Amino acid sequence: MAVVSILSGLISMVISIKLIKKVHWAILVATIVTALVSLNLNYIGSSFLETITQSDFYEVIVVIFGIYLLSDTMKASGNSQKFAKNIRTLFNSRQAVGLMPMLLGLLPMPGGAMFTAPMVKDIAEESNINRVEATAMNYWFRHSMEFFWILYPALILESALTGISLTKLLLIQLPIGLFAIIGGWIYFKNGKISLKKDKKLWKELFESILPILIIIIGVIASLPGWLVVLAVSLIYTFYHKNYKDLLNIRWETVLLLLFVFWYKNFVTVSNLSNDFVENLTTWGVSPWWIIMISPIIIGLITGITQAGFAVTMPIALSFVEAGVISLVPVAITTYFFSVLGVLLSPVHLCLLLTSKYFEVDMFSVIKKIIIPIFCAIMGYIVVMLFFIF
């Protein structure tokens, strides 16, 4: 019954995404359908109450708010533009095309690849870099940061749902990102980096990303992540007098987080998660297939990393609680395949927008990043071998 209930919820979510086009409502539908099929409607209220009284839920909301506020203020202050200008001057054309999206990928934002697209397009046209290749580099190097970077909402969610600290997740998943970046760098033939010694430009570059560096230091120093992000973003916003974005709350993101935590708490409180594991174990189905295939499919359908991770992780945690698999490999696998699904998704906002902007076929861009994706998979295998053996 548990397997049927959870699968019914997942199927209803896929259908809802197609019909409603909103991931947060689709997750709510999945929760209700799962409750109806499992005859556990009585747990809907208690799991919701647990969600709205959970400190982790509010901490994640604060972090996401802070990240978006910082992103908006960096744009409004001109620091993002200053950063891009300095990168163009300090490095050669191909390296600038790779480094701009990579370094600005330290600051997540919706459709973020579009932010560097105009600059990349200018450099590509000046240097006769193929448009498909320029689009692929802009897309790949930005999202290679998502494999490990601690400011990405899905990675923050990974920390919240698993209880693994952001610093530890950064260190664990960093090799995957390094394989992705270095593999992509070699594949796109960006060459050896030779640094130009211009103190003024380096100073401006440092100043333009100073708030991000402070957040990094704070998180590595084991200060509460939500407090560091909120404090830095507020100080930075007031310093630049960007008051208009203080009330720019992404309500859809808030609802997404609410429904994700609610779904997680429901499958736990109702004991569905444990029953689900027992059913699969009885049938001889490997849990690895579930925690690999589910996030890829949901990532492909939604184009949103949080969706693939948020729906699969509560189920994956059931295997951990049952002692079938240990926590860290489960977290790494679910997160990695969520990112992978999104990178290949034809509904991924970054891919859609940048393909249109560069006037190239999105599938030619996906084809261009297949080799770098295999490099990332090699990084994932290396990390998994370390934790399994």
C-alpha positions, -999 to +999 in steps of 0.1 A: +000+000+000+029+024+008+045+019-026+012+025-044+005+056-023+039+072-029+039+063-066+004+077-069+016+109-053+046+112-077+024+105-108-001+131-096+027+156-092+040+149-128+004+154-142-001+185-121+031+201-134+019+195-169-015+210-162-008+237-136+028+246-146+036+254-110+059+231-091+048+242-056+011+234-062+021+201-078+039+191-046+009+200-026-013+179-049+012+150-044+009+153-006-029+152-007-031+123-032-005+103-011-026+109+020-059+099+002-045+067-013-028+057+019-059+065+040-038+087+062-057+120+059-056+123+097-019+130+095-023+160+072-030+185+100-003+172+124+024+172+097+015+207+087+017+218+123+051+202+127+062+221+095+052+256+107+068+250+141+101+237+127+130+261+130+148+245+099+119+256+077+123+293+087+161+292+085+159+280+049+134+308+040+157+334+056+187+321+036+168+321+003+155+356+010+191+368+017+205+353-014+180+369-037+183+402-019+221+401-023+217+392-060+193+421-066+215+446-048+246+435-067+228+443-099+213+476-086+247+487-073+265+479-106+289+456-089+279+426-110+285+446-142+319+458-128+328+423-121+321+412-157+340+441-171+371+432-151+370+396-160+369+405-197+400+426-192+421+403-170+417+371-191+417+360-228+384+356-247+377+319-242+387+321-206+365+351-199+336+332-215+342+303-190+351+324-160+323+349-160+294+324-157+314+303-133+323+330-108+289+347-111+275+312-105+286+317-069+255+338-066+224+318-076+195+336-093+165+324-114+175+323-150+210+333-139+227+321-171+209+350-189+228+375-167+261+367-183+247+359-218+249+394-232+286+397-221+294+362-234+277+369-267+297+401-272+330+384-265+320+354-287+312+377-316+345+396-312+366+364-310+347+343-336+336+317-310+308+295-323+274+306-310+265+270-299+298+266-281+295+301-264+259+292-253+271+258-240+301+273-221+279+300-205+253+273-195+278+246-183+302+267-163+274+285-144+257+252-135+289+233-127+289+254-095+255+239-085+271+205-079+287+218-047+282+255-040+265+262-006+244+291-017+222+272-041+187+267-027+187+229-034+220+224-015+206+245+014+176+222+013+199+192+012+215+204+045+181+211+061+166+177+052+197+156+060+211+175+090+246+176+073+262+210+077+268+232+046+305+232+052+306+194+052+285+192+021+308+217+003+338+196+011+321+163+002+306+175-032+335+198-042+353+170-061+323+165-083+323+202-091+361+202-098+357+173-123+328+192-140+348+224-142+382+210-152+366+185-176+346+213-192+376+236-193+397+210-212+368+200-235+361+236-245+399+242-250+401+273-228+438+268-222+462+277-194+453+307-174+479+335-174+470+363-149+475+399-158+491+420-132+468+450-129+464+459-093+435+483-099+415+458-118+421+430-092+411+454-065+378+463-083+372+426-089+378+418-052+355+447-041+327+436-065+325+401-049+334+411-013+299+402+002+301+367-013+336+362+001+324+373+036+296+348+034+320+320+025+343+329+054+313+330+078+300+296+067+335+280+068+339+294+103+308+274+113+286+305+120+249+298+114+245+300+077+211+318+078+225+345+101+256+351+080+236+354+047+209+376+063+234+399+080+256+404+050+227+409+026+210+434+048+242+454+055+251+454+018+216+464+008+214+493+033+249+504+023+238+507-013+204+521-003+186+494-023+154+497-002+130+488-030+142+452-030+138+447+007+101+437+003+107+418-029+097+384-015+094+355-038+062+340-025+063+311-049+096+301-034+082+304+001+052+281-009+076+257-025+096+253+007+064+251+028+050+223+007+084+205+005+087+204+043+051+195+046+054+165+023+086+154+041+070+156+075+038+138+062+056+107+049+076+106+082+047+112+107+024+088+088+051+061+088+047+058+051+085+061+046+092+030+066+064+010+051+077+021+016+111+006+024+097-026+038+076-031+007+105-026-017+128-048+003+102-075+002+099-072-036+137-072-040+138-037-056+172-019-052+168+015-034+196+028-056+173+027-087+148+049-069+172+075-056+188+078-090+159+076-115+133+096-095+153+129-092+164+127-129+129+123-141+115+150-119+144+173-127+138+167-165+101+174-161+104+205-139+137+220-148+141+228-111+168+211-089+148+217-056+119+197-071+138+166-079+156+166-046+127+177-024+104+149-037+130+121-036+149+129-005+121+121+021+117+087+004+155+082+003+157+091+040+134+061+046+162+038+034+186+055+058+162+051+088+157+015+079+195+010+079+196+000+042+220+027+031+240+053+050+231+090+049+259+106+031+259+084-001+221+088-002+223+126+000+251+129-026+233+106-050+199+122-047+214+157-051+237+148-080+210+132-101+186+161-094+212+185-109+218+161-138+181+159-146+178+197-146+209+202-168+193+180-195+158+194-190+142+211-221+121+232-197+151+245-177+147+283-177+184+290-182+186+267-212+154+280-227+163+317-223+200+315-234+192+293-264+167+318-276+190+347-269+219+332-288+195+320-315+206+284-313+188+250-309+187+240-273+193+204-281+225+213-299+235+229-266+226+198-246+246+177-271+276+200-265+277+194-228+274+156-229+312+151-225+314+176-195+285+157-180+305+125-182+333+143-164+309+152-136+297+116-134+333+105-130+336+129-101+305+115-086+318+079-089+351+089-072+333+105-043+309+075-039+338+050-040+354+070-012+323+068+010+313+032+001+347+017+005 
